[in-house]
């Protein structure tokens, strides 16, 4: 697969915005951000919980040593996964991409996604 560029409006915030024992106002986070947005909300043991707002096509990438879980909170998107048919994720559906598997999200309209990943994961992948 050829190298693709990140969407021009892609923003990733790896800082943990909310720590333990803090209420996370997800509707406010959604209202205050635009696609492509990726914010680490909190940590749980050795994982991060991130909020993503998708719209358009993200480049193919993979995470060499980490699995990635997606849960649709609003809208829906297509997850292209190397070696299999695309996966259509709708409201409240989830899917785990195992480590080392090339994938890319595509969202024809604004979608809100919760992701659970290992601490230290690079949102854009380790290799493209």
C-alpha positions, 0 to 999 in steps of 0.5 A: 500500500502506498504512503498516504498523507494525514488529513490536513486538519488532523490533530492528536493530543496525547496528554491525559486530559482527565485523570482518575476521579474526574468526571469526563464530559464526553458531549462537551468534548464532542461539541468543542472539537472538529474532525480529525480529532484524537484526544487521550481522555484518561488512562486505565491501567496500561491503556489509554481511552481516546475520543476520536472525531472522524470525517473523511479518509485516514491513511493506511497504517498499523501498530506493530505491538498494540491492538486497537479497539474502536467503539462508535458513539455517534455516526458510523464509519468503515474500517478497511482491514488488510486481508478481509472485507471492510467492516462497517461499524454503526452506532454502539458497535465495536471492533478490535484490530490486532497488532501488526494488521494494516487498517484505515478508518473512512467516515463519509460524515462526522463520526465520534469514536471511543478508542482503547489502546496501549499507553504509548501507541502512536495514533498514526501507526508505527509503519505505513 
